[in-house]
Amino acid sequence: MPIPRCAPILVLGGTGFVGTALAAQLVTRGHELTLPSRDREKVKEDLILLPGVTVIDADIHDPAVLAELVPGHAAVINLVGILHGTPAAFRHAHVELTGKIIAAAQAAGVRRYLHMSALGADVAGTSSYQRSKGEAEALVRASGLDWTIYRPSLIFGQGRCFVSLFANLLKLAPVVPLAGANARMQPVWVEDVARAFVAALEDDALLGQSLNLVGPDIYTLQALVSRIGAAAGHPRPVFGIPNWLGKLQAGALQILPRPPMSRDNVDSLKRDNIDPAGFPTVLGWQPTALEAILPTLLAGGRVRDRFLSLRRRV
Ligand SMILES: NC(=O)c1ccc[n+]([C@@H]2O[C@H](COP(=O)([O-])OP(=O)(O)OC[C@H]3O[C@@H](n4cnc5c(N)ncnc54)[C@H](OP(=O)(O)O)[C@@H]3O)[C@@H](O)[C@H]2O)c1
């Protein structure tokens, strides 16, 4: 059964980049959202302006906490993900947590479960990120719930995504040596990703489907970083380096609060992150190109984002 408008939804991992875009789309349909966080104070200002959104402090790794959180919701959406960490941290955040969420949904009789995976997720993938995402997908497929899995390539949009990350880096770096420079990716707009999640609540045809979410254009990582530099007014020479050097570089960068690359990311870049079949036709719309959004992203964003950034400074 489609989830009716205004039904309460639990969004785990809903306080981040994708979650903020998704929350904005869900509240326009009248949904009441529960968004647990490890640190409500850190995130609440980006989401607090949205009507019907409740951000709470909760340790969602605790099955007892999940057993209290899940009942009363019409659907559970799991967006939790990390990009950097040890193999154990990836398993903890992606595999073990997914298992606990599925168990809580089964126990509470909440059947609709939407799962955020990633393009390239594969139990035999080249990185811990990909392998743990692949293991989590297997749990979802075996869950017996009414599930949909989304597997996006790199996601761009307002907020903390690769565009702002590389634009800031390019301001400071005179040259950009890149591991995986020839890896190809197919960036997809965060609003298209969020819209796909909304569609999976409302359309039973999307149940039991694992769908790759990709944009209309394919770039090598090198071309993508060069394009961002040019558009941001900081064109820099971008060149490839071997993976072993990339891992040394990533090791050094990992001390930064927001490292642009980790050793595990270098391993992910051993494979292309594209789907030549393109955006799923079953979703029924054309995805938006990075080129159409890039100027807005680099111009400082929407009025609401500028307001939030001013608010943060105050
Ligand atoms: N961004 C991309 O380009 C991209 C591409 C493909 C797939 N994805 C997937 O999309 C999902 C969302 O990505 P995003 O870019 O929105 O990430 P994000 O901005 O870093 O947000 C991550 C979310 O997960 C929660 N979280 C992180 N680690 C956690 C942990 N150990 N335990 C519990 N909660 C944790 C965070 O909550 P609190 O910090 O509030 O607790 C936050 O709400 C992830 O699953 C990611 O793998 C992203």
The ligand as an ORCA input file, in Angstrom:
! r2SCAN-3c Opt
* xyz 0 1
  N      26.934     12.247     -0.709
  C      27.171     11.436     -1.745
  O      27.784     11.819     -2.764
  C      26.669     10.011     -1.695
  C      26.797      9.190     -2.819
  C      26.298      7.891     -2.775
  C      25.706      7.422     -1.623
  N      25.604      8.232     -0.550
  C      24.973      7.709      0.665
  O      23.916      8.584      1.037
  C      23.756      8.569      2.456
  C      23.699      9.982      2.976
  O      24.883     10.634      2.593
  P      25.144     12.163      3.009
  O      26.052     12.713      1.967
  O      23.854     12.846      3.320
  O      25.984     11.968      4.349
  P      26.167     12.981      5.548
  O      25.839     14.375      5.177
  O      27.510     12.710      6.124
  O      25.062     12.486      6.589
  C      25.212     11.251      7.216
  C      24.044     10.992      8.138
  O      24.265      9.728      8.781
  C      24.325      9.908     10.189
  N      25.445      9.111     10.663
  C      26.726      9.126     10.197
  N      27.461      8.212     10.839
  C      26.650      7.604     11.727
  C      26.834      6.602     12.681
  N      28.026      6.000     12.856
  N      25.778      6.210     13.406
  C      24.580      6.799     13.256
  N      24.335      7.781     12.384
  C      25.363      8.182     11.620
  C      24.517     11.391     10.445
  O      23.775     11.729     11.600
  P      24.293     12.609     12.845
  O      25.671     13.107     12.524
  O      23.282     13.701     13.004
  O      24.244     11.643     13.964
  C      23.880     12.024      9.214
  O      22.504     12.184      9.441
  C      24.903      7.712      2.993
  O      24.415      6.417      3.229
  C      25.905      7.702      1.863
  O      26.713      6.524      1.873
  C      26.061      9.510     -0.540
*
